[in-house]
């Protein structure tokens, strides 16, 4: 009876030891989220949260199982962008008071890594501690702000879009767009913290005036330019013809008399060479 009792006790102790060795929840620090990876089964697709019971026989093999704990923390980032509407300097001159067509926006983003994304971050990017996770989050926030910048600038296409941007009603749409483009990132908050936008109706009017002036200027200048170009071409042809005549007459001087006779003009008088004093003395 005593031997049986000890056998039961030993069996119970062994069972409890096996149970505690395989109890993964004990390896996760409070408030953390863990990724479970084993040599035999790979990375578990579902993260292990503190307080959730999980047991795995893979933990019974020495050095087979690895439990990596993370404490994901949100981070915030802001971005200020500014500029002028296209051709603002040219259009401004056609409006009284030269209105300002510049703009400035400040975007604010707050996000955190999704807990469900931790296994993928561990397997694909080698993120295995909080420092590496923070570095990934920093790079992801920069990329997300770049996406937000492109989305926000698209609202400049018309006056209604600019009004949505200025009133903050576009924030939710931009946030949803970021969530779709960055599935590993949990978008906690996105706002256009500052929106200084020009009067787009006034800009459209200035553009209309400028284009109208440019069309009238083109219509008035094009005929004069065409005539000047034609005249310059004729003058160039004449100059080229005279240059060729000059070359021909320089090579054949007798052509001058021939052309004169053809035109009914008396040819040039012959000019006899004058004898030198030495020649006259010899005579």
C-alpha positions in Angstrom: 0.0 0.0 0.0 2.8 2.4 0.9 4.6 1.6 -2.4 1.4 2.3 -4.3 1.0 5.6 -2.5 4.5 6.6 -3.4 4.0 5.6 -7.0 0.9 7.7 -7.2 2.7 10.7 -5.6 5.6 10.3 -7.9 3.3 10.0 -10.9 1.4 13.1 -9.7 4.7 15.1 -9.3 5.9 14.0 -12.8 2.5 15.0 -14.3 2.6 18.4 -12.6 6.2 18.9 -13.8 5.2 18.1 -17.4 2.2 20.3 -17.0 4.2 23.3 -15.8 6.9 22.8 -18.3 4.4 22.9 -21.1 2.3 25.8 -19.6 3.4 28.6 -21.9 1.4 31.3 -20.1 3.9 31.2 -17.3 6.7 32.4 -19.7 4.9 35.6 -20.6 5.5 38.6 -18.4 2.4 40.5 -17.2 0.9 42.9 -19.7 3.0 41.5 -22.5 2.2 39.7 -25.7 4.4 36.8 -26.8 5.3 35.0 -30.0 5.7 31.3 -29.7 8.2 29.6 -32.1 9.5 26.0 -32.1 12.0 24.1 -34.1 9.4 21.4 -34.8 6.4 23.5 -35.5 7.7 27.0 -36.6 6.1 30.2 -35.6 2.6 30.1 -34.1 0.3 32.4 -36.2 -1.6 33.5 -33.1 0.2 35.6 -30.4 0.0 34.5 -26.8 -1.4 37.2 -24.5 -0.7 37.3 -20.8 -3.5 35.7 -18.8 -4.6 33.4 -21.6 -4.0 29.7 -20.9 -1.8 27.9 -23.4 0.0 24.6 -23.2 2.2 23.0 -25.8 3.9 19.6 -25.9 6.7 21.2 -27.9 8.0 22.8 -24.7 8.8 19.4 -23.3 11.8 19.1 -25.7 14.8 21.0 -24.5 15.8 24.1 -26.5 12.9 23.3 -28.9 10.6 26.1 -27.9 11.1 29.9 -27.8 8.7 32.4 -26.3 9.5 36.0 -27.2 7.6 38.6 -25.2 6.8 42.1 -26.4 5.2 45.2 -24.8 3.9 47.1 -27.8 3.6 50.8 -27.2 2.0 53.4 -29.4 4.0 56.2 -30.9 3.1 59.5 -32.5 4.6 61.5 -35.3 3.7 64.8 -37.1 4.5 66.2 -40.5 4.2 69.7 -41.8 4.0 70.3 -45.5 3.6 73.6 -47.4 3.7 75.0 -50.9 1.8 77.1 -53.5 -0.9 76.1 -55.9 0.4 75.5 -59.5 1.4 78.7 -61.4 0.3 80.8 -58.4 2.8 83.5 -59.1 1.6 84.0 -62.6 -2.1 84.0 -61.7 -1.6 86.3 -58.7 -0.7 89.2 -60.9 -4.2 89.2 -62.5 -6.1 89.8 -59.3 -6.3 92.9 -57.2 -4.2 92.9 -54.1 -2.2 89.9 -55.4 -3.9 87.2 -53.2 -1.9 84.6 -51.4 -2.2 81.1 -53.0 0.2 79.4 -50.6 -0.9 76.6 -48.2 0.3 74.8 -45.1 -0.8 71.5 -43.5 0.3 69.7 -40.3 -0.6 66.0 -40.1 -0.6 64.2 -36.8 -0.5 60.4 -36.6 -0.6 58.0 -33.6 -0.3 54.3 -34.1 0.9 51.0 -32.6 1.9 47.6 -33.9 -1.1 45.2 -34.1 -0.8 42.4 -31.6 -1.9 40.0 -34.3 1.0 41.2 -36.5 3.7 40.2 -34.0 4.2 36.6 -35.3 4.6 38.0 -38.9 7.0 40.7 -37.7 9.1 38.0 -35.9 9.1 35.6 -38.8 9.5 38.0 -41.7 11.5 40.9 -40.3 13.3 39.3 -37.4 11.8 41.5 -34.8 12.6 39.7 -31.6 12.6 42.4 -28.8 11.0 45.7 -27.9 13.9 47.8 -29.3 13.6 46.1 -32.7 9.8 46.6 -32.5 10.2 50.3 -31.7 12.6 50.7 -34.7 10.1 49.0 -37.0 7.3 51.2 -35.7 9.3 54.3 -36.3 10.0 53.4 -39.9 6.4 52.4 -40.5 5.2 55.7 -39.1 7.4 57.6 -41.6 6.0 55.5 -44.4 2.4 56.0 -43.2 2.9 59.7 -43.0 4.1 59.6 -46.6 0.9 57.8 -47.6 -1.1 60.3 -45.6 0.6 63.2 -47.4 -0.4 61.8 -50.8 -4.0 61.2 -49.7 -4.4 64.7 -48.2 -3.0 66.4 -51.3 -5.6 64.6 -53.4 -8.2 66.7 -51.7 -6.8 69.8 -53.4 -8.4 68.7 -56.7 -11.6 70.7 -56.0 -13.0 73.2 -53.6 -15.3 70.7 -51.9 -12.4 68.5 -51.1 -10.4 71.4 -49.7 -13.4 72.2 -47.5 -13.5 68.6 -46.2 -9.8 68.9 -45.4 -10.1 72.2 -43.6 -13.1 71.1 -41.5 -11.5 67.8 -40.4 -14.2 65.7 -42.1 -11.5 64.1 -44.2 -9.6 62.7 -41.2 -11.6 59.5 -41.0 -11.3 58.7 -44.7 -7.5 59.2 -44.6 -7.3 57.1 -41.5 -9.2 54.2 -43.2 -6.9 54.6 -46.2 -3.8 54.2 -44.0 -5.2 51.2 -42.3 -5.8 49.5 -45.7 -2.3 50.3 -46.9 -0.6 49.4 -43.6 -2.3 46.2 -42.3 0.4 45.5 -39.7 -0.2 48.9 -38.1 -3.1 49.9 -35.8 -4.1 53.4 -36.6 -5.1 54.9 -33.3 -5.6 58.5 -34.4 -5.0 60.7 -37.5 -5.8 64.4 -37.7 -5.0 67.4 -39.8 -3.9 69.5 -36.9 -3.3 72.6 -38.9 -4.9 73.5 -42.3 -4.2 76.9 -43.9 -5.6 76.7 -47.3 -6.0 79.4 -50.1 -9.3 80.5 -51.6 -9.7 78.0 -54.4 -12.6 79.9 -56.0 -10.4 83.0 -56.2 -7.6 80.9 -57.6 -9.9 79.4 -60.3 -11.0 83.0 -61.3 -7.4 84.1 -61.5 -6.5 81.1 -63.6 -9.4 81.9 -65.9 -8.3 85.5 -66.3 -4.7 84.4 -67.0 -5.7 81.8 -69.6 -8.0 84.3 -71.3 -5.2 86.9 -71.5 -2.8 84.3 -72.8 -5.2 83.3 -75.6 -5.8 86.9 -76.7 -2.1 87.6 -76.6 -1.4 84.6 -78.7 -4.1 85.5 -81.2 -2.7 89.0 -81.6 1.0 88.1 -81.7 0.9 85.0 -83.9 0.1 86.9 -87.2 2.9 89.4 -86.6 5.3 86.6 -85.8 4.3 84.7 -88.9 4.8 87.8 -91.1 8.1 88.6 -89.5 9.3 85.1 -90.0 8.2 85.1 -93.6 9.9 88.4 -94.3 13.1 87.2 -92.6 13.0 84.1 -94.8 12.7 86.2 -97.9 15.6 88.4 -96.9 17.7 85.4 -96.2 17.0 84.0 -99.7 17.9 87.4 -101.2 21.2 87.5 -99.2 22.1 84.0 -100.2 21.4 84.8 -103.9 23.5 88.0 -103.8 26.3 86.0 -102.1 26.4 83.5 -104.9 26.3 86.3 -107.6 29.3 87.9 -105.9 31.2 84.6 -105.9 30.4 84.1 -109.6 31.4 87.6 -110.7 34.6 87.4 -108.7 35.5 84.2 -110.5 34.4 85.5 -114.0 34.7 89.4 -114.1 33.8 89.4 -117.8 30.3 88.4 -116.9 29.7 92.0 -115.7 30.1 93.3 -119.3 28.0 90.5 -120.7 25.1 91.2 -118.3 25.4 94.9 -119.0 25.0 94.3 -122.8 22.1 91.9 -122.1 20.4 94.6 -120.1 21.0 97.3 -122.8 23.7 99.1 -120.9 27.0 100.1 -122.5 29.8 97.9 -121.3 32.6 99.3 -119.2 35.3 101.2 -121.1 38.5 99.3 -121.6 41.3 100.5 -119.4 44.8 100.1 -120.9 47.7 99.5 -118.6 49.9 102.6 -118.1 53.5 102.0 -119.0 56.1 102.5 -116.4 58.8 105.3 -116.7 61.4 102.7 -117.4 59.4 101.2 -120.3 59.0 104.7 -121.8 62.7 105.3 -121.6 63.5 102.1 -123.4 61.3 103.2 -126.2 
